[in-house]
Amino acid sequence: MTDMTENRGGETETSAARRSPLTKRGGGDPGSRGRTTIADGVVEKIAGLAARDVDGVHAMGSGLSRTFGAVRDRVPGGAKSVSRGVKVEVGEVQAALDLEIVVVYGVSIADVARDVRENVITAVERMTGLEVVEVNIAVSDVKLPDEEEEEPERRIQ
C-alpha cells in the first residue's frame, strides 16, 4: 500500500517522494544513534594492563592485595586479576582513575609515575573514547633486588 497525501495544489505524492534525497530514515549519522555505556571493570582492565607495560612498574596493588591475588592465581579456574590496584569512576563522558603501584628499586619514581599516567590516559581514551580527567598514583612499595616474590605459605603438601 502506498502512503499518499495531498499537497497544497491538490496533487498527491508518495511518502518516498516527500523525502529529500539527503534525508535518511531515522535522521542523523547511524553511528550516533543510541548510547554506549562502558563498565568500570572494562576501564580498570585497560588501565591495569597499560600501567604494567611501563618499565619500572614491578606490580600493582598493596602487599595484602598481591598476597590474596597470588592465592587466587593458584586456585584452579582462578583468573589473574589485571585490574588489581586500579579503581575507577566512570561517568557518561569522563573517567577518573586511582592506581596503586610497586616500583622497582633504583628507578625514578617521578618518571615512572609520569610514564604510567601517560600510558594509561592514552590507552583508556583511545579504547573507550572517554576523557580521562585525572590519574592519581600511589606508590605503595619498592621492589628491592634481593627480595623474593611474595608467595603465601603452602598448606597442602
Biotite code that builds the C-alpha atoms (Angstrom):
import biotite.structure as struc

atoms = struc.array([
    struc.Atom([0.000, 0.000, 0.000], chain_id="A", res_id=1, res_name="MET", atom_name="CA", element="C"),
    struc.Atom([1.398, 3.406, -0.947], chain_id="A", res_id=2, res_name="THR", atom_name="CA", element="C"),
    struc.Atom([1.245, 6.249, 1.556], chain_id="A", res_id=3, res_name="ASP", atom_name="CA", element="C"),
    struc.Atom([-0.438, 9.067, -0.368], chain_id="A", res_id=4, res_name="MET", atom_name="CA", element="C"),
    struc.Atom([-1.024, 12.626, 0.856], chain_id="A", res_id=5, res_name="THR", atom_name="CA", element="C"),
    struc.Atom([-2.466, 15.701, -0.763], chain_id="A", res_id=6, res_name="GLU", atom_name="CA", element="C"),
    struc.Atom([-0.242, 18.755, -1.035], chain_id="A", res_id=7, res_name="ASN", atom_name="CA", element="C"),
    struc.Atom([-1.387, 22.405, -1.329], chain_id="A", res_id=8, res_name="ARG", atom_name="CA", element="C"),
    struc.Atom([-2.009, 22.254, -5.073], chain_id="A", res_id=9, res_name="GLY", atom_name="CA", element="C"),
    struc.Atom([-4.359, 19.302, -4.753], chain_id="A", res_id=10, res_name="GLY", atom_name="CA", element="C"),
    struc.Atom([-1.784, 16.885, -6.192], chain_id="A", res_id=11, res_name="GLU", atom_name="CA", element="C"),
    struc.Atom([-0.884, 13.652, -4.436], chain_id="A", res_id=12, res_name="THR", atom_name="CA", element="C"),
    struc.Atom([2.605, 12.428, -3.762], chain_id="A", res_id=13, res_name="GLU", atom_name="CA", element="C"),
    struc.Atom([4.026, 9.310, -2.193], chain_id="A", res_id=14, res_name="THR", atom_name="CA", element="C"),
    struc.Atom([5.918, 9.341, 1.079], chain_id="A", res_id=15, res_name="SER", atom_name="CA", element="C"),
    struc.Atom([9.089, 8.403, -0.825], chain_id="A", res_id=16, res_name="ALA", atom_name="CA", element="C"),
    struc.Atom([8.761, 11.496, -2.965], chain_id="A", res_id=17, res_name="ALA", atom_name="CA", element="C"),
    struc.Atom([8.314, 13.716, 0.106], chain_id="A", res_id=18, res_name="ARG", atom_name="CA", element="C"),
    struc.Atom([11.688, 12.632, 1.492], chain_id="A", res_id=19, res_name="ARG", atom_name="CA", element="C"),
    struc.Atom([14.539, 14.645, 0.133], chain_id="A", res_id=20, res_name="SER", atom_name="CA", element="C"),
    struc.Atom([17.429, 12.599, -1.270], chain_id="A", res_id=21, res_name="PRO", atom_name="CA", element="C"),
    struc.Atom([19.695, 13.888, 1.555], chain_id="A", res_id=22, res_name="LEU", atom_name="CA", element="C"),
    struc.Atom([17.416, 12.852, 4.412], chain_id="A", res_id=23, res_name="THR", atom_name="CA", element="C"),
    struc.Atom([17.899, 9.343, 5.778], chain_id="A", res_id=24, res_name="LYS", atom_name="CA", element="C"),
    struc.Atom([15.389, 7.378, 7.772], chain_id="A", res_id=25, res_name="ARG", atom_name="CA", element="C"),
    struc.Atom([15.846, 7.932, 11.499], chain_id="A", res_id=26, res_name="GLY", atom_name="CA", element="C"),
    struc.Atom([17.838, 11.109, 10.913], chain_id="A", res_id=27, res_name="GLY", atom_name="CA", element="C"),
    struc.Atom([21.467, 11.749, 11.704], chain_id="A", res_id=28, res_name="GLY", atom_name="CA", element="C"),
    struc.Atom([24.562, 9.636, 11.452], chain_id="A", res_id=29, res_name="ASP", atom_name="CA", element="C"),
    struc.Atom([23.840, 5.936, 12.111], chain_id="A", res_id=30, res_name="PRO", atom_name="CA", element="C"),
    struc.Atom([26.899, 5.745, 14.383], chain_id="A", res_id=31, res_name="GLY", atom_name="CA", element="C"),
    struc.Atom([25.403, 8.319, 16.762], chain_id="A", res_id=32, res_name="SER", atom_name="CA", element="C"),
    struc.Atom([22.018, 6.661, 17.232], chain_id="A", res_id=33, res_name="ARG", atom_name="CA", element="C"),
    struc.Atom([21.884, 5.211, 20.714], chain_id="A", res_id=34, res_name="GLY", atom_name="CA", element="C"),
    struc.Atom([24.146, 5.250, 23.717], chain_id="A", res_id=35, res_name="ARG", atom_name="CA", element="C"),
    struc.Atom([27.216, 3.222, 24.622], chain_id="A", res_id=36, res_name="THR", atom_name="CA", element="C"),
    struc.Atom([27.989, 2.537, 28.262], chain_id="A", res_id=37, res_name="THR", atom_name="CA", element="C"),
    struc.Atom([31.327, 1.223, 29.484], chain_id="A", res_id=38, res_name="ILE", atom_name="CA", element="C"),
    struc.Atom([31.528, -0.691, 32.754], chain_id="A", res_id=39, res_name="ALA", atom_name="CA", element="C"),
    struc.Atom([34.032, 0.334, 35.412], chain_id="A", res_id=40, res_name="ASP", atom_name="CA", element="C"),
    struc.Atom([35.670, -3.099, 35.161], chain_id="A", res_id=41, res_name="GLY", atom_name="CA", element="C"),
    struc.Atom([36.463, -2.564, 31.487], chain_id="A", res_id=42, res_name="VAL", atom_name="CA", element="C"),
    struc.Atom([38.303, 0.670, 32.210], chain_id="A", res_id=43, res_name="VAL", atom_name="CA", element="C"),
    struc.Atom([40.058, -0.967, 35.186], chain_id="A", res_id=44, res_name="GLU", atom_name="CA", element="C"),
    struc.Atom([41.411, -3.757, 32.979], chain_id="A", res_id=45, res_name="LYS", atom_name="CA", element="C"),
    struc.Atom([42.603, -1.359, 30.279], chain_id="A", res_id=46, res_name="ILE", atom_name="CA", element="C"),
    struc.Atom([44.324, 0.844, 32.863], chain_id="A", res_id=47, res_name="ALA", atom_name="CA", element="C"),
    struc.Atom([45.862, -2.127, 34.696], chain_id="A", res_id=48, res_name="GLY", atom_name="CA", element="C"),
    struc.Atom([47.388, -3.551, 31.525], chain_id="A", res_id=49, res_name="LEU", atom_name="CA", element="C"),
    struc.Atom([48.629, -0.129, 30.387], chain_id="A", res_id=50, res_name="ALA", atom_name="CA", element="C"),
    struc.Atom([50.266, 0.561, 33.759], chain_id="A", res_id=51, res_name="ALA", atom_name="CA", element="C"),
    struc.Atom([52.008, -2.830, 33.832], chain_id="A", res_id=52, res_name="ARG", atom_name="CA", element="C"),
    struc.Atom([53.523, -2.117, 30.401], chain_id="A", res_id=53, res_name="ASP", atom_name="CA", element="C"),
    struc.Atom([55.653, 0.702, 31.830], chain_id="A", res_id=54, res_name="VAL", atom_name="CA", element="C"),
    struc.Atom([59.289, -0.080, 32.666], chain_id="A", res_id=55, res_name="ASP", atom_name="CA", element="C"),
    struc.Atom([59.897, 0.309, 36.382], chain_id="A", res_id=56, res_name="GLY", atom_name="CA", element="C"),
    struc.Atom([56.485, -0.980, 37.481], chain_id="A", res_id=57, res_name="VAL", atom_name="CA", element="C"),
    struc.Atom([57.016, -4.226, 39.352], chain_id="A", res_id=58, res_name="HIS", atom_name="CA", element="C"),
    struc.Atom([53.425, -4.914, 40.416], chain_id="A", res_id=59, res_name="ALA", atom_name="CA", element="C"),
    struc.Atom([50.051, -3.345, 41.042], chain_id="A", res_id=60, res_name="MET", atom_name="CA", element="C"),
    struc.Atom([48.204, -3.110, 44.344], chain_id="A", res_id=61, res_name="GLY", atom_name="CA", element="C"),
    struc.Atom([49.151, -3.190, 48.002], chain_id="A", res_id=62, res_name="SER", atom_name="CA", element="C"),
    struc.Atom([51.078, -6.035, 49.588], chain_id="A", res_id=63, res_name="GLY", atom_name="CA", element="C"),
    struc.Atom([47.892, -7.537, 51.008], chain_id="A", res_id=64, res_name="LEU", atom_name="CA", element="C"),
    struc.Atom([46.019, -7.466, 47.710], chain_id="A", res_id=65, res_name="SER", atom_name="CA", element="C"),
    struc.Atom([49.026, -9.017, 45.935], chain_id="A", res_id=66, res_name="ARG", atom_name="CA", element="C"),
    struc.Atom([49.130, -11.815, 48.527], chain_id="A", res_id=67, res_name="THR", atom_name="CA", element="C"),
    struc.Atom([45.430, -12.562, 48.078], chain_id="A", res_id=68, res_name="PHE", atom_name="CA", element="C"),
    struc.Atom([45.929, -12.363, 44.328], chain_id="A", res_id=69, res_name="GLY", atom_name="CA", element="C"),
    struc.Atom([48.747, -14.914, 44.476], chain_id="A", res_id=70, res_name="ALA", atom_name="CA", element="C"),
    struc.Atom([46.453, -17.290, 46.368], chain_id="A", res_id=71, res_name="VAL", atom_name="CA", element="C"),
    struc.Atom([43.657, -16.730, 43.850], chain_id="A", res_id=72, res_name="ARG", atom_name="CA", element="C"),
    struc.Atom([46.055, -17.361, 40.955], chain_id="A", res_id=73, res_name="ASP", atom_name="CA", element="C"),
    struc.Atom([46.857, -20.821, 42.368], chain_id="A", res_id=74, res_name="ARG", atom_name="CA", element="C"),
    struc.Atom([43.224, -21.880, 42.649], chain_id="A", res_id=75, res_name="VAL", atom_name="CA", element="C"),
    struc.Atom([42.170, -23.951, 39.639], chain_id="A", res_id=76, res_name="PRO", atom_name="CA", element="C"),
    struc.Atom([39.963, -21.811, 37.447], chain_id="A", res_id=77, res_name="GLY", atom_name="CA", element="C"),
    struc.Atom([41.031, -18.649, 39.241], chain_id="A", res_id=78, res_name="GLY", atom_name="CA", element="C"),
    struc.Atom([41.874, -15.894, 36.803], chain_id="A", res_id=79, res_name="ALA", atom_name="CA", element="C"),
    struc.Atom([44.755, -13.486, 37.204], chain_id="A", res_id=80, res_name="LYS", atom_name="CA", element="C"),
    struc.Atom([43.369, -10.083, 38.106], chain_id="A", res_id=81, res_name="SER", atom_name="CA", element="C"),
    struc.Atom([44.663, -7.466, 35.704], chain_id="A", res_id=82, res_name="VAL", atom_name="CA", element="C"),
    struc.Atom([42.641, -4.811, 37.493], chain_id="A", res_id=83, res_name="SER", atom_name="CA", element="C"),
    struc.Atom([44.367, -5.313, 40.862], chain_id="A", res_id=84, res_name="ARG", atom_name="CA", element="C"),
    struc.Atom([45.471, -1.931, 42.225], chain_id="A", res_id=85, res_name="GLY", atom_name="CA", element="C"),
    struc.Atom([43.109, 0.036, 39.958], chain_id="A", res_id=86, res_name="VAL", atom_name="CA", element="C"),
    struc.Atom([39.963, 1.888, 40.988], chain_id="A", res_id=87, res_name="LYS", atom_name="CA", element="C"),
    struc.Atom([37.919, 3.960, 38.563], chain_id="A", res_id=88, res_name="VAL", atom_name="CA", element="C"),
    struc.Atom([34.915, 6.228, 38.466], chain_id="A", res_id=89, res_name="GLU", atom_name="CA", element="C"),
    struc.Atom([33.284, 6.246, 35.055], chain_id="A", res_id=90, res_name="VAL", atom_name="CA", element="C"),
    struc.Atom([30.711, 8.827, 34.043], chain_id="A", res_id=91, res_name="GLY", atom_name="CA", element="C"),
    struc.Atom([28.976, 9.273, 30.716], chain_id="A", res_id=92, res_name="GLU", atom_name="CA", element="C"),
    struc.Atom([31.922, 11.038, 29.058], chain_id="A", res_id=93, res_name="VAL", atom_name="CA", element="C"),
    struc.Atom([34.698, 11.174, 31.667], chain_id="A", res_id=94, res_name="GLN", atom_name="CA", element="C"),
    struc.Atom([36.693, 8.838, 33.882], chain_id="A", res_id=95, res_name="ALA", atom_name="CA", element="C"),
    struc.Atom([38.934, 9.307, 36.924], chain_id="A", res_id=96, res_name="ALA", atom_name="CA", element="C"),
    struc.Atom([41.413, 6.637, 37.986], chain_id="A", res_id=97, res_name="LEU", atom_name="CA", element="C"),
    struc.Atom([43.365, 5.752, 41.122], chain_id="A", res_id=98, res_name="ASP", atom_name="CA", element="C"),
    struc.Atom([46.325, 3.387, 40.727], chain_id="A", res_id=99, res_name="LEU", atom_name="CA", element="C"),
    struc.Atom([48.435, 1.714, 43.382], chain_id="A", res_id=100, res_name="GLU", atom_name="CA", element="C"),
    struc.Atom([51.804, 0.554, 42.112], chain_id="A", res_id=101, res_name="ILE", atom_name="CA", element="C"),
    struc.Atom([55.028, -1.064, 43.310], chain_id="A", res_id=102, res_name="VAL", atom_name="CA", element="C"),
    struc.Atom([58.154, 0.264, 41.620], chain_id="A", res_id=103, res_name="VAL", atom_name="CA", element="C"),
    struc.Atom([61.483, -1.393, 41.032], chain_id="A", res_id=104, res_name="VAL", atom_name="CA", element="C"),
    struc.Atom([64.297, -0.128, 43.278], chain_id="A", res_id=105, res_name="TYR", atom_name="CA", element="C"),
    struc.Atom([66.604, 2.343, 41.540], chain_id="A", res_id=106, res_name="GLY", atom_name="CA", element="C"),
    struc.Atom([64.136, 3.884, 39.096], chain_id="A", res_id=107, res_name="VAL", atom_name="CA", element="C"),
    struc.Atom([62.965, 7.464, 39.288], chain_id="A", res_id=108, res_name="SER", atom_name="CA", element="C"),
    struc.Atom([59.534, 7.270, 40.895], chain_id="A", res_id=109, res_name="ILE", atom_name="CA", element="C"),
    struc.Atom([58.547, 10.617, 39.373], chain_id="A", res_id=110, res_name="ALA", atom_name="CA", element="C"),
    struc.Atom([59.485, 9.393, 35.875], chain_id="A", res_id=111, res_name="ASP", atom_name="CA", element="C"),
    struc.Atom([57.676, 6.064, 36.329], chain_id="A", res_id=112, res_name="VAL", atom_name="CA", element="C"),
    struc.Atom([54.557, 7.844, 37.631], chain_id="A", res_id=113, res_name="ALA", atom_name="CA", element="C"),
    struc.Atom([54.607, 10.243, 34.666], chain_id="A", res_id=114, res_name="ARG", atom_name="CA", element="C"),
    struc.Atom([55.041, 7.369, 32.194], chain_id="A", res_id=115, res_name="ASP", atom_name="CA", element="C"),
    struc.Atom([52.267, 5.332, 33.830], chain_id="A", res_id=116, res_name="VAL", atom_name="CA", element="C"),
    struc.Atom([49.932, 8.334, 33.762], chain_id="A", res_id=117, res_name="ARG", atom_name="CA", element="C"),
    struc.Atom([50.651, 8.994, 30.060], chain_id="A", res_id=118, res_name="GLU", atom_name="CA", element="C"),
    struc.Atom([50.289, 5.329, 29.070], chain_id="A", res_id=119, res_name="ASN", atom_name="CA", element="C"),
    struc.Atom([47.043, 4.860, 30.999], chain_id="A", res_id=120, res_name="VAL", atom_name="CA", element="C"),
    struc.Atom([45.459, 8.060, 29.686], chain_id="A", res_id=121, res_name="ILE", atom_name="CA", element="C"),
    struc.Atom([46.396, 7.219, 26.096], chain_id="A", res_id=122, res_name="THR", atom_name="CA", element="C"),
    struc.Atom([45.084, 3.643, 26.316], chain_id="A", res_id=123, res_name="ALA", atom_name="CA", element="C"),
    struc.Atom([41.819, 4.481, 28.091], chain_id="A", res_id=124, res_name="VAL", atom_name="CA", element="C"),
    struc.Atom([40.983, 7.456, 25.854], chain_id="A", res_id=125, res_name="GLU", atom_name="CA", element="C"),
    struc.Atom([41.867, 5.591, 22.652], chain_id="A", res_id=126, res_name="ARG", atom_name="CA", element="C"),
    struc.Atom([39.925, 2.444, 23.523], chain_id="A", res_id=127, res_name="MET", atom_name="CA", element="C"),
    struc.Atom([36.872, 3.941, 25.235], chain_id="A", res_id=128, res_name="THR", atom_name="CA", element="C"),
    struc.Atom([36.503, 7.468, 23.900], chain_id="A", res_id=129, res_name="GLY", atom_name="CA", element="C"),
    struc.Atom([36.157, 8.698, 27.500], chain_id="A", res_id=130, res_name="LEU", atom_name="CA", element="C"),
    struc.Atom([38.023, 11.792, 28.619], chain_id="A", res_id=131, res_name="GLU", atom_name="CA", element="C"),
    struc.Atom([40.388, 10.898, 31.463], chain_id="A", res_id=132, res_name="VAL", atom_name="CA", element="C"),
    struc.Atom([40.261, 13.826, 33.866], chain_id="A", res_id=133, res_name="VAL", atom_name="CA", element="C"),
    struc.Atom([42.813, 12.526, 36.354], chain_id="A", res_id=134, res_name="GLU", atom_name="CA", element="C"),
    struc.Atom([45.068, 9.590, 37.141], chain_id="A", res_id=135, res_name="VAL", atom_name="CA", element="C"),
    struc.Atom([46.167, 9.523, 40.777], chain_id="A", res_id=136, res_name="ASN", atom_name="CA", element="C"),
    struc.Atom([49.115, 7.248, 41.511], chain_id="A", res_id=137, res_name="ILE", atom_name="CA", element="C"),
    struc.Atom([50.060, 5.902, 44.932], chain_id="A", res_id=138, res_name="ALA", atom_name="CA", element="C"),
    struc.Atom([53.401, 4.133, 45.199], chain_id="A", res_id=139, res_name="VAL", atom_name="CA", element="C"),
    struc.Atom([52.813, 1.560, 47.927], chain_id="A", res_id=140, res_name="SER", atom_name="CA", element="C"),
    struc.Atom([56.144, -0.287, 47.872], chain_id="A", res_id=141, res_name="ASP", atom_name="CA", element="C"),
    struc.Atom([59.582, -0.621, 46.308], chain_id="A", res_id=142, res_name="VAL", atom_name="CA", element="C"),
    struc.Atom([60.768, -3.992, 44.994], chain_id="A", res_id=143, res_name="LYS", atom_name="CA", element="C"),
    struc.Atom([64.330, -4.493, 46.237], chain_id="A", res_id=144, res_name="LEU", atom_name="CA", element="C"),
    struc.Atom([66.715, -6.570, 44.115], chain_id="A", res_id=145, res_name="PRO", atom_name="CA", element="C"),
    struc.Atom([67.266, -9.209, 46.788], chain_id="A", res_id=146, res_name="ASP", atom_name="CA", element="C"),
    struc.Atom([63.602, -9.582, 47.776], chain_id="A", res_id=147, res_name="GLU", atom_name="CA", element="C"),
    struc.Atom([61.886, -12.794, 46.821], chain_id="A", res_id=148, res_name="GLU", atom_name="CA", element="C"),
    struc.Atom([58.477, -12.712, 45.240], chain_id="A", res_id=149, res_name="GLU", atom_name="CA", element="C"),
    struc.Atom([55.745, -12.684, 47.831], chain_id="A", res_id=150, res_name="GLU", atom_name="CA", element="C"),
    struc.Atom([54.159, -16.106, 47.903], chain_id="A", res_id=151, res_name="GLU", atom_name="CA", element="C"),
    struc.Atom([51.798, -17.429, 50.529], chain_id="A", res_id=152, res_name="PRO", atom_name="CA", element="C"),
    struc.Atom([52.762, -20.475, 52.535], chain_id="A", res_id=153, res_name="GLU", atom_name="CA", element="C"),
    struc.Atom([51.684, -23.729, 51.007], chain_id="A", res_id=154, res_name="ARG", atom_name="CA", element="C"),
    struc.Atom([49.419, -25.531, 53.427], chain_id="A", res_id=155, res_name="ARG", atom_name="CA", element="C"),
    struc.Atom([48.860, -28.684, 51.383], chain_id="A", res_id=156, res_name="ILE", atom_name="CA", element="C"),
    struc.Atom([51.817, -30.955, 50.798], chain_id="A", res_id=157, res_name="GLN", atom_name="CA", element="C"),
])
